């Protein structure tokens, strides 16, 4: 089908006098791994509950897979998989029984195909060796992987995952992110998180939410491009005033900013010509005999910098 997997326009949700979501505009491309990023309390879970039909919007509109979330909610639920932030299971069942129960809500195929779906979901999340043990014996990471299997056992067109790795240890987080990577290209994955490293690692596109409002949406590489000016970091020990003046006099240098470090000063040098910068920047710094160069590298913008800038800008 054409069109975005998720589209919201001016989506608002209020609980009494509290506005949990304030005019959200969002567009999630089909086939993407889409990171819905924001601090705790930003409104991510509220937005997801509206999308899957667990709450009704106060105002605005939203479409999921082309269907209206208010008037066509049943059609949406038939086509999506959803993992809540804290999934619950019957501990006395096995993972295979749990998935068979969940798959029963989507009775489209004969039993032989259902069993194939169960086996594929169990294999996807790496629970083959645990498939016939009681769910109550699983670790937290294994239960989370079972939650993902339950959400995708019927091969949905769209997966909506609410903080799928938030409560896990580093190994559990790695396993969940690897599963989401494997789903790339087979379904659209829309997941919320406040963990910046997760977004930077696997997301094609990112939207940043703050106090119920979207403050940015872009492809991940575009956000990480920062202001679009390539720059280099030079950490030095000694008096940098003379070096800064010489750098600022170069036509290929746009700006020089300095930050104090434990060992000296870090210079961030924004340049208009990265080819010339690679050839001349370090040599120019080394001409100052009063300085000791500690490190030199291209500056790669981290998502944390972008996120902090966006959120603090939204507060202003």
N, C-alpha and C positions, 0 to 999 in steps of 0.2 A: 504494500500500500504506500501511496505517496503521503507527504506531510510529516510533521514531527511526531515522535512517539508521545511527547507530552507538550501541551501548550497551555499556558495560563495567561490571562489578561486581567489586571486589576483585582487579583484574588485577595479577598479580605475575610478574616475570621475574628470575631469578637466574642469574648466570654464576659457578659455583663459590660462593665466599663473597661475591661482589659482587652487591648487589641493585640492578639497573638500573631496576626499576619496582616500586613498593611499594604495592600495593593501590589501583590507579587506578579511580575511579568517574567515568564520563563519559557524557554523553548529548548527541548531536548531532542537532538537529532536521532533518527532511527539508526540502530546499529552501534551507537556510541557507548563508551563507558564514561558516565557522567557523574562527576563529583559535586555533591551539594554540600558546600562547606560553610561552616559558621560556628561561632562559640556556643557553648551550652546556653539554652534559653533563647536562641536566635529565631526559633519558629520552624525549624526543619521538620520535626515530628508532626507538628500541626499541619504543615503543607502536605506531608505524605498521607496523613489520615484523610484529608480532603480528597486526595487523588484516588484513593482506594475505596472511598465511599463509607468510611467509618465516622465521618462528620460532614456536615453540610456547610458550604460557605455562607457568610453573611452577605457578601456582595462579590461582584466580579464573575468571571467564568473560567472554566477549565475543560480541556478535552484530553482524553487519554486514548491513544490509538484511533483517533478520529471520533470518539464517542464522548458525549457530554457527561460530566461526573455526577450531575444531579438527575437528569432524566434517563440516562442509559447506563446506570451504575452496574446493573447485572451483566450487560454485555462486556463491560470492562473487566469484571471479576472473572469471567470465563477465559479471558485472554492474558491475564497477568499472574505473576507470582509475587508474594509479599512476605517479607521477613520482618517481624516486629523487633524492637530494640531488645526486649527481654523475652525470647520465645519460651513457651511452656510445652511440656510433653507429658504423656502418661508413662511414668517410670517403669511400670510393669510390662510395657510392650517392648518389642525389639525395634531397632531402626527399620528393618524390612516391614514389620507390621505397621509401624507408624506411617511409612510412606505408602503402603497399600491403602490404609485408611484415608490419607490425604488424596491419593489418586482417585479414590472412589467418588469424589465430588466432581470429577470430570469424566463421566462415563461415555466416552466416544468410541472406544475401540474394544475388540474382544479381549478376553482374559490373557491370551498368550502375548498380546502386544503390551498389556499392562505390566506383566512380569518383566518384559524387556525394558520398559520404562524404569521400573524399580532398580533393575540391575545397572542401567546406565547412570541413574542418579547416585547410586551407592558408589559406583566406580569413580564418578566425577569428583566426589568429595573425599575419596580415599578411606571409606569405611567398610571395605569388603571384608576385612578380618573381624569387624565388630557387628556385622549386619544382623546376626542372630543372637546377640547378647542383649540383656535388658538395658534399656535406655538409662536406668538409674545408675548403672555402672560406668557410664561415659564421663570423661573429663569435660571441663567447661569448653575447651576448644573443639572437642568432638561433638558436643551438643550443638555448638554454633554451626559446625559443618553440616550436621543433620538438618538444622533449620534451613540452610541454603538448599540442601537436597529436597526438602519438603516443598520449598518455594518453586523449584524448577522441575519437579517430577513429571508434570504434565506438559513440559516443553513450551512454556509461555513465550509470547512475543516480547514481553517486557518484564524485567525483574525490578522490584522496588525493595531496597534493603535499607533498613533504618539502623545506622551505626553498627554495621555487621562485625567490626573488629574492635570496638571500643573497650570492651571489658576483658580482653584477652591478653595473655602474656606475649612476649615477642615472637615465640615460635607459633603460637596460635594465630597471631595476626598475620604472620608470613603465610601460613597455610591458607587462611581465608582469602588473602590477596591473590595468591596463586590460583585459587579456584576462579576468582573473578577474572583474572587474566585469561584463563582457559575458555571462559564464556564469551570472550570478545569475538565478534563476527557471527555468533550463533543467535544472539538475542541482544536487546538493548538493556544495559545495566544502569539503573539510576540509584545511587546510594548516597546516604547522608553520612557526614563525619565531621569531627572537629580535629582530626589528626592530620596535620599538614603533610607529613611524609607519605602517608597513604595516597593522598590525592596526587602528589608530585610523581609518585611511582607508577600509577596505573591509569590515570584519567586522561581521556582525550580532550574533554571539555570540562570547565569548572564554572559554577555559579557561586558567588559569595553572598551569604545572607547575614544581615545584622539588624536586630530589633524588628524582625518581621518584614524587612525590606531588602530587596536585591540591590547590592551596591556594585556588583560587577558580574559580567558573564563573558567568557572568551575561551578559545582553545588554550590548553595549558601552556603550550610553547609561546603563545602571544603574551600571556600574563607574565611568564618568566623572562620575556624580553625587556621587562621594566619600561624605562622611558625611551627605549629604542636606540640609545647611544652606547656603542661598545666601550668598555672601560677596562682598566688594568689596576691591580693592587700592588703597591710597592711598600713594604714595611722596612723602615730604616731606623738606625740609631744615630743620634747627633742632631745638630742644628739644621733644620730643613728649610729655613726661610729663603736662602739663596737658590736652592734647587727648585722650590716652588715658583719663584720669580722666573727662572729660566724656562721652566716647563710652560708657564702661562704665556710666555712670549712666542712659543712655537705656533705656527698657523694651523697645525693639525691637532692641537690640544683645545678642547672645548671648555673644560673646567677641571680644577684640581680642588679636592676637598681633603681635609686632614682629620684624623682621629687618633687620640692618644691611646697607646697600648702599654702593656706591662713592660715591654722591652724598648719602646721608643715611640715612633709615629707611623701610622698607616696612611699612605696617600692613595686616594682613589682618583685616577686620571681618566676622565672621559675624553674620547678622541673622535675625530671625524673621519680619520683614515687609519683603519686598523693595520693595514699592510705597512705603512710608514711607522706606525707605533711599534710594531713587532721588531722592526729593524733598528729604531733609534732611541726608543724610550729608556731602556735599561742602560744603554751606553751613555745617554745624557745624564742619568742619575749618577753613574759611576765616575763621572768627571769630577765630582765634588769629593776631594780627598778627605774632608772632615766627616763624611758619612760612612756608615757600615750598612750594607744592604743585607737584610735578614731574610727576606723572601720577595719573590716577584711572580705574579700569575695573572692570567685573564680573570676578570670579575664575572662570576656566574651568579645571577640573581636567584636567591632562594625564595620559595613560595612564602616562607615565613615573613620575609621583608615586605612582599606584596600584600599579604594578608593584613599585617599590622598597619601599613600605610592606608589600605582601604577602610579598615574598621575605624582607625583614628580619624580619618578624613570624614567618615560618616557621623562621628560624634561632634565634629566641629560645627 
